[in-house]
Amino acid sequence: MLAEARRRDITTALDLETLGLGVPCLNDLLALTDVLFVNAAAARTFGPEPASAIEALRGRGPSTILLTRGAAG
């Protein structure tokens, strides 16, 4: 679905939760994602600090990354 949206020049978005980290095609999904929503726990998988995690994720495809913090904002 994301690949087809890209072919049609439609902005794609993905909400990455901790449970999605084990998906074998995660890197493929990230490469097709324009806007990524990621919670702080999942982000720590990609870097110890929010800034380093965001840079690591940006390098996998998404141009816009929104880090969510649950009840903390």
C-alpha positions in Angstrom: 0.0 0.0 0.0 2.8 2.4 0.8 4.6 1.7 -2.4 1.4 2.4 -4.4 0.8 5.7 -2.5 4.4 6.7 -3.4 3.8 5.9 -7.0 0.8 8.2 -6.9 2.8 11.0 -5.2 0.7 10.6 -2.0 2.3 11.5 1.3 2.7 8.3 3.4 2.6 8.0 7.2 3.4 5.2 9.6 2.8 5.0 13.4 5.6 2.8 14.8 4.9 1.2 18.1 7.3 -1.0 20.1 5.5 -4.1 18.9 6.2 -3.2 15.3 10.0 -3.3 15.8 10.2 -7.0 15.1 8.6 -6.8 11.6 11.1 -8.2 9.1 10.2 -5.6 6.5 10.6 -2.6 8.8 13.4 -1.0 6.9 11.4 -1.4 3.7 8.4 0.3 5.3 10.5 3.1 6.7 12.0 3.7 3.2 8.5 4.2 1.9 7.4 6.5 4.8 7.3 10.3 4.5 5.9 11.0 8.0 6.7 8.8 11.0 5.1 8.8 14.3 7.2 6.9 16.9 6.8 6.6 20.6 9.8 7.2 22.9 10.2 3.5 23.8 10.4 2.5 20.2 12.7 5.4 19.3 15.3 4.2 21.9 15.8 1.1 19.7 17.4 3.4 17.1 19.5 5.6 19.5 20.0 6.3 23.2 18.9 9.9 23.0 15.9 11.4 21.1 18.1 13.4 18.7 20.3 10.4 17.8 17.2 8.2 17.4 15.5 10.7 15.1 18.6 11.1 12.9 19.0 7.3 12.6 15.3 7.0 11.6 15.6 9.9 9.2 18.5 8.0 7.5 16.1 5.1 6.8 13.6 7.2 4.9 11.1 9.4 6.7 11.6 13.1 6.2 9.3 14.1 9.1 9.5 12.3 12.4 7.2 13.0 15.3 8.3 11.6 18.7 5.4 10.9 21.0 5.8 10.6 24.8 2.4 9.2 25.8 1.0 10.8 28.9 4.1 13.0 29.2 3.2 14.9 26.0 
